[in-house]
């Protein structure tokens, strides 16, 4: 009788310990999720501030002034050759016209 009672007490204690461990892991996971969401929100706010600063510092007029300071601006297409046209609608339409013939 004493042995059965001891086994019952030990098994109940082990079940309680495993339940507490599972609860602690769930609480820790929720805490880490909340921290990552807060970190993402802070980074989004910082990104918004940086974008606003860039938008206030750079305007089309400012870009024109900076370009005017650089005397010799050449288009890249002149050095690399003509740029290819990627107009899928025109290709699809020409293919449709060839099929109709």
MARDO-650919 format. One record per residue: residue number from 1; residue in three letters; z, y, x of N, C-alpha, C in turn. Coordinates in steps of 0.02 Angstrom, whole numbers, plus 32768, in hexadecimal, padded with zeros to 4 digits. Atoms other than C-alpha are relative to their C-alpha. Example, Ala and Ser with C-alpha at 12.3 -4.5 7.8 and 13.67 -1.06 7.14 Angstrom:
BEGIN
- num  residu  n_pz  n_py  n_px  ca_pz  ca_py  ca_px  c_pz  c_py  c_px
- 1  ALA  8000  7FC5  802D  8186  7F1F  8267  8000  803C  802D
- 2  SER  7FFD  7FC5  7FD6  8165  7FCB  82AC  8025  8037  7FD9
This chain:
BEGIN
- num  residu  n_pz  n_py  n_px  ca_pz  ca_py  ca_px  c_pz  c_py  c_px
- 1  UNK  8000  7FC4  8029  8000  8000  8000  8000  803F  802C
- 2  UNK  7FFD  7FC6  7FD2  802A  8077  808F  7FBC  800B  8021
- 3  UNK  8041  7FFB  7FE0  7F82  8051  80E3  7FCC  801F  7FD1
- 4  UNK  8030  7FE4  8030  7F1F  807A  8044  800D  804B  7FF7
- 5  UNK  7FEF  7FB9  8008  7F7D  811E  802F  7FEA  8028  803E
- 6  UNK  8013  7FDE  7FC2  7F5E  814D  80E5  7FB4  8008  8004
- 7  UNK  8049  7FFC  8000  7EA3  8125  80D6  7FE9  8034  7FCD
- 8  UNK  8012  7FCF  8034  7E9A  818C  8035  800D  8047  8019
- 9  UNK  7FEF  7FBD  7FE6  7EF0  8222  8088  7FD0  8014  8037
- 10  UNK  802E  7FF0  7FC9  7E83  8218  8123  7FBA  800E  7FE6
- 11  UNK  8044  7FF6  801B  7DE1  8207  80C0  7FFC  8040  7FD8
- 12  UNK  7FFF  7FC0  8024  7E12  8299  804F  8000  803A  8031
- 13  UNK  8000  7FCC  7FCC  7E37  8301  80EA  7FBC  8008  8021
- 14  UNK  8043  7FFC  7FE2  7D8F  82D5  8137  7FCD  8020  7FD0
- 15  UNK  802C  7FE1  8032  7D34  8303  8095  800C  804B  7FFC
- 16  UNK  7FEF  7FB9  8003  7D91  83A9  808F  7FE6  8025  803E
- 17  UNK  8019  7FE1  7FC2  7D65  83CE  8145  7FB4  8007  8000
- 18  UNK  8049  7FFA  8003  7CAD  83A8  812B  7FEA  8034  7FCD
- 19  UNK  8010  7FCC  8032  7CAB  8415  808E  800B  8045  801D
- 20  UNK  7FF3  7FC0  7FE0  7CFA  84A4  80EF  7FCC  8011  8035
- 21  UNK  8033  7FF4  7FCD  7C7D  8490  817D  7FBD  8014  7FE0
- 22  UNK  803E  7FEE  8023  7BEA  8494  8103  8004  8046  7FE3
- 23  UNK  7FF7  7FBD  801C  7C31  852E  80AF  7FFC  8035  8036
- 24  UNK  8003  7FD0  7FC8  7C48  8585  8156  7FB9  800A  8019
- 25  UNK  8045  7FF9  7FEA  7B95  8560  8189  7FD7  8028  7FCE
- 26  UNK  8024  7FDA  8033  7B54  85A4  80E3  8012  804B  8005
- 27  UNK  7FEA  7FBA  7FFA  7BBC  8643  80F8  7FE2  8020  803E
- 28  UNK  801D  7FE6  7FC2  7B7E  8658  81AB  7FB5  800D  7FF7
- 29  UNK  8047  7FF7  800B  7AC9  8641  8175  7FF3  803E  7FD4
- 30  UNK  8007  7FC5  802A  7ADE  86C5  80EC  800D  8040  8028
- 31  UNK  7FF2  7FC6  7FD5  7B2A  873C  816B  7FC6  8010  802E
- 32  UNK  8039  7FF5  7FD3  7A9A  8724  81E5  7FC4  801B  7FDA
- 33  UNK  8037  7FE7  8029  7A1C  873F  8159  800A  804A  7FEF
- 34  UNK  7FF2  7FBA  8010  7A71  87E1  8125  7FF6  802C  803E
- 35  UNK  8009  7FD9  7FC2  7A74  881D  81DB  7FB7  8009  8010
- 36  UNK  8047  7FF9  7FF1  79BB  87F9  81F1  7FDE  802F  7FCF
- 37  UNK  801D  7FD1  8030  7991  8856  8151  8013  8048  8010
- 38  UNK  7FEB  7FBD  7FEC  79F7  88EC  818A  7FD9  8017  803E
- 39  UNK  8026  7FEF  7FC3  79A0  88E7  8234  7FB8  8011  7FED
- 40  UNK  8044  7FF1  8016  78F6  88E1  81DE  7FFC  8043  7FDC
- 41  UNK  7FFF  7FBF  8023  7925  8975  816F  8006  8039  8032
- 42  UNK  7FF9  7FCC  7FCC  795C  89D9  8208  7FBE  800A  8025
- 43  UNK  8040  7FFA  7FDD  78B8  89B2  8260  7FCB  8021  7FD4
- 44  UNK  802F  7FDF  802E  7855  89E5  81C5  800D  804B  7FFD
- 45  UNK  7FF0  7FB9  8001  78B2  8A8A  81C0  7FEA  8022  8040
- 46  UNK  8015  7FE4  7FC0  7892  8AA7  8278  7FB4  8007  8003
- 47  UNK  8049  7FFE  8002  77DA  8A7E  8260  7FE8  803A  7FD5
- 48  UNK  8012  7FC7  802B  77D1  8AFC  81D1  800A  8042  8024
- 49  UNK  7FF3  7FC1  7FDA  7820  8B83  823F  7FCB  800A  8036
- 50  UNK  8033  7FF9  7FCB  77A6  8B5F  82CD  7FBD  8012  7FE2
- 51  UNK  8040  7FEF  8020  7710  8B63  8257  8000  8048  7FE8
- 52  UNK  7FFC  7FBA  8017  774C  8C07  820C  7FFA  8030  803B
- 53  UNK  8005  7FD4  7FC5  7760  8C52  82BA  7FB9  8002  801B
- 54  UNK  8045  8001  7FE9  76B3  8C19  82ED  7FD4  8029  7FD1
- 55  UNK  8028  7FDB  8031  766A  8C5F  824C  800B  804B  8006
- 56  UNK  7FF3  7FB8  7FFA  76BF  8D06  8268  7FE5  801C  8042
- 57  UNK  8018  7FE8  7FBF  768B  8D11  831F  7FB4  7FFF  8006
- 58  UNK  8049  8007  7FF9  75D7  8CD9  830D  7FDE  8012  7FBE
- 59  UNK  8029  7FEC  8039  7561  8D2F  8296  7FB7  8003  8018
- 60  UNK  8045  7FFC  7FEA  74A3  8D39  8297  7FF3  803C  802D
- 61  UNK  8009  7FC5  7FD6  74AE  8DE8  82DF  801C  7FF4  8046
- 62  UNK  7FE1  800F  7FBF  7522  8DAC  8369  7FD4  7FD1  8029
- 63  UNK  802D  802E  7FDE  74AB  8D1E  8393  7FC3  8026  801A
- 64  UNK  8039  7FD7  7FEA  741B  8D9B  839C  8012  802A  803D
- 65  UNK  7FEA  7FD9  7FC7  7480  8E08  8412  8006  7FD4  803F
- 66  UNK  7FFA  802D  7FC6  74A8  8D74  8483  7FBB  7FEA  8018
- 67  UNK  8044  8013  7FED  73F1  8D3F  8481  7FDC  8039  8023
- 68  UNK  8020  7FC6  7FE1  73BB  8DEF  84AD  8017  8009  8049
- 69  UNK  7FE7  7FFB  7FBC  7428  8DEA  8548  7FDC  7FD0  802F
- 70  UNK  8026  8030  7FD8  73C8  8D51  8585  7FB6  8013  7FFA
- 71  UNK  8043  7FE2  8003  7321  8D9F  85B1  7FC9  7FCD  7FF1
- 72  UNK  8038  802E  8007  72B3  8D06  85BD  8015  7FC3  7FD8
- 73  UNK  7FF5  803A  802B  72C2  8C8F  852C  7FBD  7FE0  7FF1
- 74  UNK  803E  8023  800E  723C  8C0C  851D  800E  7FC8  7FCF
- 75  UNK  7FF5  8037  802F  7227  8B8F  8491  7FFC  7FBD  8025
- 76  UNK  8000  8042  7FE1  724A  8ADB  84C0  7FC0  7FDA  7FF2
- 77  UNK  803D  8025  8012  71AD  8A9E  8468  7FC9  800C  8033
- 78  UNK  8033  7FF1  7FCE  7143  8AF3  84ED  8006  7FD4  803D
- 79  UNK  7FF6  802A  7FC6  7190  8A8C  8578  7FF9  7FB6  7FF1
- 80  UNK  7FFF  8046  8012  719F  89E8  851D  7FC2  7FEA  7FD8
- 81  UNK  8039  8010  802A  70FF  89F1  84B8  8012  800A  7FB7
- 82  UNK  7FF2  7FF4  8047  70EE  89FF  83FD  8031  7FCD  7FE5
- 83  UNK  7FD0  802C  801F  7179  89B6  8395  7FDF  7FD8  7FC8
- 84  UNK  801E  8028  8035  714B  8927  8322  801B  8014  7FBC
- 85  UNK  7FED  7FF0  8044  714F  8947  8268  8017  7FC0  7FDE
- 86  UNK  7FE5  803A  8022  71BE  88CE  820A  8004  800F  7FB5
- 87  UNK  8002  7FF2  8048  7188  88EA  8157  7FEE  7FBF  7FDC
- 88  UNK  800A  8040  8020  719E  8845  80FD  7FDA  8005  7FBF
- 89  UNK  8022  7FFA  8040  715D  8888  8059  7FB4  8005  800B
- 90  UNK  8048  7FFA  7FF2  70B6  88B7  80A7  7FE3  7FBD  8015
- 91  UNK  8018  8042  7FEB  70A6  880B  80F7  7FFA  7FD3  7FC4
- 92  UNK  8002  802B  803B  70CF  87B5  8054  7FC7  8014  7FD3
- 93  UNK  8037  7FE9  802C  7053  8820  7FF4  7FBC  7FED  801D
- 94  UNK  8040  8013  7FE2  6FC8  8801  8071  7FF5  7FB6  7FF9
- 95  UNK  8007  8047  8009  6FEB  8747  8065  7FED  7FEF  7FB9
- 96  UNK  8012  800A  8046  6FE1  8751  7FA8  7FB7  8011  7FF3
- 97  UNK  8046  7FED  800A  6F3A  87AA  7FB2  7FD1  7FCB  801E
- 98  UNK  8029  8034  7FE2  6EF6  8724  8027  7FFD  7FC2  7FD4
- 99  UNK  8000  803A  802C  6F2A  869C  7FAD  7FD5  800B  7FC3
- 100  UNK  8027  7FF1  803B  6ED2  86F4  7F1E  7FB5  7FFB  800D
- 101  UNK  8047  8002  7FEF  6E2B  86F1  7F7A  7FE2  7FBE  7FF6
